[in-house]
């Protein structure tokens, strides 16, 4: 989400997404702000592998702490990336 505070206010295109792979670089208040703007849209869960240490687990915990709908959580935790992938990849993802 580097650049979020600069880019988000003027974002007019719906094909721009922000990755939340590095929890130590994304303050919780900034994550809340992004979720508030798009109700879970435009955010993609990443791992920052091989550099992240348990980043998926940490980010899942952070998302669960947000006071947002289950559908917004589902978008962040996988729905957004699945919607961007070709249909042949979507069949590989557990729903």
Protein Blocks (a to p, Z undefined) as FASTA:
>chain_A
ZZklmmmmmocbfkbccdfkbmmlmcfklmmmmmmmnnopaiacdekiakbghklmmmmm
mmmmpccdfklmmmmnommmmmmpcfklmmmpcZZ
